[in-house]
């Protein structure tokens, strides 16, 4: 029992460290919270959490072994994920110079659902995140874990991912960060687009390297 609890906590700790590391997910949630609304940022955070549950479930099903044995699938995921991030970066860059209307504290249902969808797509578009999940599970999960650990992992992962990005959403939707964004929207959007685009290009380039 104690060993299973320790394994569960170790996995969640490792995933927390990965979640707080800056990447396209962080950039997206921060920008959504500032540019749209806190509700939209929180919706994107929930999307990130659902994406984490997807990765956790796949890891429990043996994703790492599948990607190791089926090389073309890993290659496809890298290219598809990289192209999605580049597409997202282009959209942000093209809209950088466009003025926005700051909401009055509310967000329409369409905007919230759109933020959720983009958050989910951004999370699951990065195959490196899938590999991180699979590697952590393979390294820290016992060979024959009890059923309660398998049942507890997906909701615990959701809480870790959603909790962290909810903190980001609340922090960046405060008045001062939003005012700073509105003063320098074009530059901030272009920096965000550059970061996301660079990560996408890196994924595609990694896929193009000879194995």
Secondary structure, DSSP 4 states (H G I P E B T S, - for coil): -HHHHHHHHHHHHHHHHHHHS-SHHHHHHHHHHHHT-HHHHHHHHHHHHHHHHHHHHHHHTTHHHHHHH-HHHHHHHHHHHHHHHHHHHHHHHHTTTS--PPPSS---HHHHHHHHHHHHHHHHT-HHHHHHHHHHHHHHS-TT--HHHHHHHHHHHHHHHHHHHHHHHHHHTSHHHHHHHHHTHHHHHHHHHHHHHHHHHHHHHHHHS--
